[in-house]
Structures are given as structure tokens and as C-alpha cells.
């Protein structure tokens, strides 16, 4: 099942399939290690849903909800 990273529930994990967006934002995500094939795990979500904290490539990363919406993943069951 494919979901955007912004739609994950706390504790869900998956593999990144694609990163949309253009220019600086896409480059910034790639520089932070958000690339196709990487495993991602949603650790925390702020009380109002923004930002979220994920574990990717063995480190913790905080992403804005708008950034997480650009990341399409294949959810692990």
C-alpha cells in the first residue's frame, strides 16, 4: 500500500518510492537523505501535526508536513 509520509501514523514504517517537488525543496530533501529506497519510520508527531520526526538512515530527522507530503512510500505491513 502506498502512502505519503504525511499520512503515516506514529510507529509505521516503510520504504521511500519517490520524492516529488521541484528545485530547492527537492534538493534539500535529497541532501538530508530522503531518497528512493531508504527505510523510514515515524517516531513522533507534534500535537498539531507539524512537524513530524522520522528515523531515516539511522538518524532522527524533523520534517514539516508540507515536506512530508512530497514523499511517497510503500508501507510495511
Backbone torsions as a table, in degrees:
resi	resn	phi	psi	omega
1	UNK	NA	133.6	179.9
2	UNK	-99.9	136.1	177.0
3	UNK	-139.0	155.4	169.9
4	UNK	-79.4	149.1	-178.6
5	UNK	-57.6	-32.0	179.5
6	UNK	-67.3	-16.9	-178.9
7	UNK	-94.7	-3.4	179.9
8	UNK	-62.6	150.4	168.8
9	UNK	-96.9	155.2	178.4
10	UNK	-57.9	130.6	-179.8
11	UNK	97.5	-11.1	178.6
12	UNK	-79.0	151.6	175.9
13	UNK	-137.4	163.0	-179.3
14	UNK	-170.3	-175.4	179.6
15	UNK	-118.2	133.0	-179.5
16	UNK	-68.8	129.0	178.3
17	UNK	-100.4	-40.3	179.5
18	UNK	-157.8	158.6	176.8
19	UNK	-127.2	118.2	179.0
20	UNK	-93.9	-165.0	-176.9
21	UNK	95.2	171.5	-177.0
22	UNK	-136.0	157.3	170.4
23	UNK	60.2	-129.4	-171.4
24	UNK	-61.9	-40.7	-176.3
25	UNK	-65.7	-43.1	179.3
26	UNK	-65.9	-42.8	178.1
27	UNK	-61.3	-41.3	179.6
28	UNK	-62.7	-44.3	177.7
29	UNK	-61.2	-45.8	178.9
30	UNK	-60.8	-42.0	179.4
31	UNK	-62.7	-29.3	179.5
32	UNK	-85.3	0.5	177.5
33	UNK	94.9	5.9	178.5
34	UNK	-84.3	85.7	-176.5
35	UNK	-130.0	155.7	178.1
36	UNK	-55.1	136.6	179.8
37	UNK	97.8	-15.8	-179.3
38	UNK	-79.3	140.3	174.9
39	UNK	-81.2	141.0	-178.7
40	UNK	-134.9	142.0	-178.2
41	UNK	-133.5	126.7	179.5
42	UNK	-82.8	112.6	-177.9
43	UNK	-87.5	-48.7	-174.5
44	UNK	-145.4	157.9	173.3
45	UNK	-133.7	133.8	178.7
46	UNK	-63.9	157.4	-176.9
47	UNK	-52.5	-35.9	179.2
48	UNK	-97.2	9.2	175.3
49	UNK	89.6	-1.1	-177.1
50	UNK	-144.1	119.5	7.5
51	UNK	-90.7	-178.7	173.8
52	UNK	-116.4	155.2	177.0
53	UNK	-117.8	125.9	-179.6
54	UNK	-122.0	157.6	170.3
55	UNK	-105.6	124.5	-179.9
56	UNK	-144.2	132.5	-179.4
57	UNK	52.5	42.0	176.4
58	UNK	64.7	26.3	170.5
59	UNK	-143.7	160.4	-179.7
60	UNK	-90.8	138.5	-176.8
61	UNK	-137.5	132.3	175.1
62	UNK	-98.4	132.6	179.6
63	UNK	-126.7	143.6	171.6
64	UNK	-70.8	155.6	179.3
65	UNK	-60.5	-37.6	179.8
66	UNK	-64.1	-33.1	176.9
67	UNK	-73.8	-41.1	-178.6
68	UNK	-65.0	-27.2	178.7
69	UNK	-68.0	-18.7	-178.9
70	UNK	-84.9	-8.8	-174.1
71	UNK	-104.4	117.1	177.4
72	UNK	-98.3	131.1	-177.0
73	UNK	-126.6	160.4	169.9
74	UNK	-102.7	114.8	-174.9
75	UNK	-75.2	137.9	174.2
76	UNK	-85.2	135.3	179.8
77	UNK	-87.7	NA	NA
